[in-house]
Amino acid sequence: MRELTHTEAIDLVGRYEAEQAIPEQMRGDVRMLGTLLGQVLRESGSAGLYEDVERLRTATIQAYTDETPEAFARAAAIAESFTVARADEVARAFTAYFHLVNLAEEHQRVRILRERDGRPDREEATDSVAAAFVRLAAEVGDDTALQRLQAMRFHPVFTAHPTEARRRAVSSSIRRLAALLEEHDQSLRNGADQRRAERRMLEEIDTLWRTAPLRPEKPSPTDEVRAVMAVFDETLYTAVPHVYRRVDDALQGPAAGGRAPVVRPFVRVGSWVGGDRDGNPFVTASVTRKASAIASEHVLLGLERTANRIGRTLTLDAATTPPSDALVALWQRLRAADEDAAKEIAKRSPDEPHRRILLLIARKIEATRLRDADLAYRDPEQLLADLRVVQDSLVQAGAPRQAYGHLQQLLWQVETYGFHLTELEVRQHSAVHAKVLAELEAGGPRSELAEEVLDVIRTVGFLQERYGPRAAGRYIVSFTRSADDLAAVHRLARFAVGPDGTTPVLDVIPLFETFADLQAAPAILAEIVQHPEFAARLEATGRRLEVMLGYSDSSKDVGPVAANLALYEAQAKIAAWADENGIELTLFHGRGGALGRGGGPANSAILAQPPHSVDGRFKLTEQGEVIFARYGDPAIAMRHVDQVAAAILLASAPSNEERNRAAADRFASVAATMDAASRERFFSLVKAPGFAPWFARVTPMEEIGHLALGSRPARRGLSVESLEDLRAIPWVFAWTQARINLAGWFGLGTALDRVGDEELLQRAYREWPLLRTLIDNVAMSLAKTDDRIARHYLELGDREDLAALVRDEMQLTRDWVIRVTGGTELLGNKPVLQRAVKMRSPYVDALSLLQLRALRALRATPEGAPADPELQRLLLLSVSGVAAGLQNTG
């Protein structure tokens, strides 16, 4: 097939982009950003780079649109024709393009959200908390609905699993570009000089291009903590109270802000960053202390600045807004503790009692941050008490707008974040506990591992003492397989008595991960609640219990279909057990960003949960790129929290619970057939002789281990001889890079085919939320695969039997998903998502071809010979680019 002329290439690209029906404003952003990137490439000093990028871009679009072998072969030939140095530059160019497209998509989402917020009927959005409250109240009554709203909890837990493929420096550049894109929008609206905005964007894109896309070394756990803190500083600190305010505005109408809010803070933020030591030798007790100190520094600095800002605006004269007796008493107490500052503040704020108090409160928050024991607050409750004195005084003085305005948001921030910001959780493997406990009970000298385990428990006590009881205390036992695994933590705590003779308060949380563990979970829980120390803690918390479910290892264990069904069944049984025993259960979902690890839209997953498994409480892990995608922009973060909270509220609505219960019963035989068939098919692949080495050869799994993604090692051993040697994250990541996404769908086609009844399956898809969520997620996963590219990866393994198994199951799954969803192609019932995937696919193809070229050459390296570092770098660059293009890693 001949190469297109320049005019033909421009025409092809233009037609392709027009066919995707991208919103006009977003298309304009993509076109502008792409043009600026093109200018940067032309000015880069690398002769012919821009032309080579355009040649490959045009060729992959042509191959994607006409699907002929000749077109694909020509695109592959272009990728092969580059020198390694030029391929490196081209890969970087496509990666930069994806960062810009991702930015344009995010900006469009923000644009739409802002437009919606301007509508008077915003509260009627079907997936907002306000709308969910109205629907719930129609079923259970206003009073019960309000009780549920006020008791609701959404608890995201940020983790540092190695899935964020881009550097923090790149993320920072993109955030600056986001601000410039907003400035460009304003210049268009206001008739300002848009050339200035475009010039500054050109400068920033040039910076992005010149920034090394790969980290030179793995980040330390402390680096990971600081990366998460950037999200708090830029969005979460202000976004979460704004969500509370929006909900209260919607529910109280014009009275909102003039009387006490009906909304209570329902978000709690957790963190494993600096606390998760399962398989990560770099997370020590010292790191855990540092992580808490960093988080506390950030939140106290935020509270201090907020209190100062509010204090400066409370210029209410005592004649118009007289202080209450309690406020006068508070002033006297604060003045006695900080005489010089009180004197200066009183001089600057004569007859402004509320202002004076807030400014002194800000001083006490600063003292807390600087650990000035004479002036510091003892705990967040003491600060809240002072703030409520100010609030009550304003109400009594007839100034409710000031009482329930910015001051209320400060109260919400203290209630949500305390002095600790994130509730730091410790996680350790049950086998480590067993080994250390056996050593301690045997007596004799203590090993380094034993001292570290005990020091971690002591550290929990230290954090509780310094930052309050909410700062730490959850201790997660991964690979919980018996009640003894949980009791072991309490037994270990006896060896970790502090200097004052006390042990920390521990909430020991089981983590059930494998298929067998999920099935055994109810029996293990029934046994552990009889354990004296576990039972005592259960009673002390009002019979509250947290149980964690692992999505990653269960999926790697039995395949995505059987894992989803097993997780549903485990939740149903655990929830029923908790209900029978009067236990307030919180299920903690260990979900990843990718579909093979429980990823996908959280709100639809929540509404598909078994009866009583949510009950107003939802906790999940937020990992890697998902943290920045969901919480990196304030408008998107607020929308995400609003959607998830709405789903939490509606999940326990009688109609939703009855729908899920009835559907599970009605389609029980379908579930049983799918479970057995999918597991059988999955095992035929992963249990085949030589599967693990074959998997390592047909994907860039080994090379992913060289990427400086996170502090945690990518595998448990030195080599991959079985799936047990491999962590779930690189298992998913590697299949994604090979454009196969096997971890997200393998076995579903066989499962649906074994059921065989198309009409029955279509009805189940409509009526059974669990199946609908599963199939929709698989459709998205399959839409990001590519048959032709996948074949080239599979050919690297020289195992036609396994390659054919993968190809056949992929085609079978694709066919059945299309039939069940009633369309003619994948995502036909989700046109917006379909357009987004199609728009990216040809560009991802370009990076995949470059990755294949590097992978083939590396696989051809003679055994024992050193790998070509230039080829290794090219492969790692392509991995980063594909991750950006697909917006999925692990």
Secondary structure, DSSP 8 states (H G I E B T S, - for coil): -----HHHHHHHHHHHHHHTT--HHHHHHHHHHHHHHHHHHHTSS-TTHHHHHHHHHHHHHHHHHH--HHHHHHHHHHHHHS-HHHHHHHHHHHHHHHHHHHHHHHHHHHHHHHHHHTSTTGGG-TTSHHHHHHHHHHHH-HHHHHHHHHH-EEEEEEE--S---S-HHHHHHHHHHHHHHHHHHHHHHHT--HHHHHHHHHHHHHHHHHS-SS-SS---HHHHHHHHHHHIIIIIHHHHHHHHHHHHHHHHGGGTTSS--S----B--EE-TTTB-TT-TT--HHHHHHHHHHHHHHHHHHHHHHHHHHHHH----TTTS---HHHHHHHHHHHHHSHHHHHHHHHHSTT-HHHHHHHHHHHHHHHHHTT-TTTS-SSHHHHHHHHHHHHHHHHHTT-HHHHTTHHHHHHHHHHHHTTTSSEEEEEEEHHHHHHHHHHHHH-SS--HHHHHHHHHHHHHHHHHHHH-GGGEEEEEEET--SHHHHHHHHHHHHTT--TTS-----EEEEEE-SHHHHHHHHHHHHHHTTSHHHHHHHHHTTSEEEEEEESHHHHHHH-HHHHHHHHHHHHHHHHHHHHHTT-EEEEEEE--SSGGGT-S-HHHHHHTS-TTSSTTEEEEEEETHHHHHHHSSHHHHHHHHHHHHHHHHHHTSHHHHHHHHHHHHHTHHHHHHHHHHHHHHHHHHHTSTTHHHHHHHHSSHHHHTTS---SS-SBSSSS-SSGGGB-HHHHHHHHHHTT--HHHHTTHHHHHHHH--HHHHHHHHHH-HHHHHHHHHHHHHHHT--HHHHHHHHGGG--HHHHHHHHHHHHHHHHHHHHHHTSSSTTTT-HHHHHHHHHHHHHHHHHHHHHHHHHHHHHTS-TTS---HHHHHHHHHHHHHHHHHHT---
